[in-house]
Amino acid sequence: MKVSTEAEEKPKADKKESPKEDKKEDKPKEDKPKADKKEKPKEDKLIGSLASAIGKSNIGSLASAIGKSNAATTKNTNDKETNTTAFWLIALFFLFLDVFMGRYSTSFSNFGLWFAFSLVYVFLGVVWVISMKKPVKEGVQLSAIGFFWPLLALIGDFFPNSRYFGMMLGFVMYFCHPYVLRFVAEHPRISLFYFLFLIVCIYSFYLEDVQELAGARGIRLNTPSFKVVFSYYIEKSGELISFIGTQLASSYTNSIRLATGEGMERVEGEEEEVKVDLGVAVRDVKSELKRPKEGEDLLITGLIDAKTIDLPLAITVACTAFSKTDDSTVAVREIPGTLADDTFSLEPEDEVQESIECIVPGEDVDADFDRVEIKTGFAFTTTTTLKNDFIGKQLARQVKKEKKPLSEYGIVHTDGKASFTSGPVGIGIKTVTAQPISVDPEKNILGLPLQMTIENIGAQRRLIGQGKGSVDSVSRLYVLLSKPFTLSRFSAIQNPSAAEGIAQVTCAGFPHQACEDDITNVYDISKAALDTYAGEYEQGFVTMNMRVEAPTDTILGTNAVATHTFSVFAEYDYSITTKVKVDVEKKKEEKV
Amino acid sequence: MKRLAVLLLFLSACGGGGEVTEDAHVGTDGILAQYIRPTEFVLPGERVGFLIEVFNDGASISDGAYTIATDPQVLQLQDPTSGRFKLKGRSTFTPVGEKKVLQFKGRVSELAKRQQTAEAAVRFNMCYDYQTDATVPVCVDTRPELDRDKVCVPSTVSAGGGQGAPVGIELVEMKLLPGEAEGVFVPRFTITVNNLNQGVVVAKGVRSPCQGKPTPKEDFGRIGVQATFSNVPLQCKPFRINPSDKSFNKVVCTLPEGIPDQPAYLAHLTVSLEYAYFDTIVQTITVQK
């Protein structure tokens, strides 16, 4: 209530403070009170809500929260209080900015960044005058505050090697900010000083860069004009601001993509996914009765979304209810539910949505009833491919010395990233980190580690919908190597053979895609060999170590740079377990 | 007088402008290659062709070899995938170098059903011999103490912009050292040479980088140097170009017999560099369903 009283007193205070302005504004006298009437409640509402938000009853107490001196000097002008509030809000805004930017804004060398912040103040000043129709003087004062930044940056540079100190400094400076801002705002001469200081800073800081740039173009510039230096500065600032903008935009896009479960990269980051959502997802599994009574039939419903491209997909569903017990000596009772359909089949290139309906008969629904579990199982295949560029050792060294982009020598696969197809499992393969791989002609054989990680990413990517996914087993692996590479080791098995469950097969025996025997070696690793890793699937990922090798004189063929592709096709069994807690209401007569 | 004017007019018309007399020894290019109407997107199983224009944009005749290669899992190129070329360079009277168009064919592999796209880099490698010829005017002054009536003043001569070859002479610095005999001076030339283009310098005649064969370390950057000073051959030290530190790329040539003491005069230093050059162009094709 007090807020509105202060608002009514405002015109009086204005008259006392600035009679000249009043004289000038005599003409629109009739309109102005109307405008004031319209505007003031808005301000008061904002101030009031702000005050109430911080638990204070009026503006004075808000100002005292900022500093006693503020409260003392603002006894007669509500406008100043409003300004103070605005400053306080801006200061808070910059406090948050500085927390994000940390040391970077408090360094003189990051000129563009802190000058960009200064420009924000200028912008706010313009908004203050044009949009909020406030006096120009206030707008100028508000804009001038921005030039406080060089000082802050300069102080930050006294501690050039301590990022943490810079951050701490940022915090301290911004907690003091309201006082400093007010001081600068009320002393326009100081603002002018900062403005001149800024001009000198820009010139001296970019002078050397401009001279260097001119030198590179064969021009000697001893004292470039202000215009030249400022043009260069504006160009650089533009680049920086657009970089920050791009980063913010990409960060926003990424967070949206993560929130929707799309495009999440695996933690190790050695591969990227081909984004076509394949596999099975279970959704909306729930009990139709929120609180069934004892003896009532229980209906659990849900949906299965399934999509496959190249292979048929068979899905099995099981429904089981469980009782609860606090006594560890008493076994949990498992009650089989009855499903309307317990198998679904998809042909290649099918995409379906099926309903799950599980009924638990009423005679099994009693007081110790705990939950129903829907287990959806299916066999799936995920593929991953890694391209490696090979180059002769001496040529590689020479190319490195040249310090020119590798792509100019035909080397394009330098990130060592594999790409895997969509599904509940992510597969990463890697050979060596240093790409391209150099071929040493003094060695007869080039051997490379081929490390493969199978990771359960279904839940992480929300691809499987509702529930917990798990890899039950990997039933078969096909490893495809570009000739002349051969598989020389799998796990601990050296020179694997059919006797150990690892057989080299022809392309005719490879079911997943067309391949040609004269350019590809295909290895079929059976379940018997893969069972070595059987106990490791539960932890969410399993890493298999292989080794591939080739005679060095055949790797490059007749070329300077050769690309060889390694692919893995993993066939595995996957299951999604979705639990539905059911709270059964006891029968009334039992209570009695 | 009228006849003379008509004759002059006629002669100038025959001249055909300045193009014929254009200096061929400028620029930093040797053999250039480019894909003609490059194919970027192809379909699985499709037959594709590549046309590559090989063009001598330098000032030397060149003899070379080429190979073309890609990832066979994506694109299988048909033989022949290698060959040789010999192309004449630009000259004062033929301002455009010789060119040759090469044709290659291949078949795109099928993609797995779940694979939407695949990429392959088609690399065209060239290894060719090349020669850089430069003639630089240098001022010889055996009497620096005298400072009047001089034809020229000695200074470091800059020869930037290339001499119509991928390896170029950038600077020539001359010093006169006292000779063994009285009144004789030994000129010593320090010539700064650099690789001015994108490729790799190898010794003349070397083709191994293009053929996937090992190339000995000592063959990289090796350049044969021949120089004359007023048509008298100079003695030049063996030279290897050092790409990682260009300040070391200096050839030192001397005239041991020396020159007599005489007033300042302008003379010509002629330098010839012989080497082979390895270069690659890449075209990425994308297989899309």
Interface residues (C-beta under 8 A of the other chain):
Chain A: V274 V276 L278 I309 D310 P348 E349 T383 K387 G392 K393 Q394 L395 R397 Q398 V399 K401 E402 K403 K404 S407 E408 Y409 G410 V412 H413 T421 S422 P441 S482 H512 Q513 A514 E516 I519 T520 L556 G557 T558 N559 A560 V561 A562 T563 H564 T565
Chain B: T67 A69 T70 D71 P72 Q73 V74 Q76 T81 S82 S109 E110 L111 A112 K113 R114 Q115 Q116 A120 A121 R123 N125 N195 Q198 V200 P209 C210 Q211 G212 K213 P214 T215 P216 K217 F220 G221 N242 P243 S244 F278 T280 V282 T284
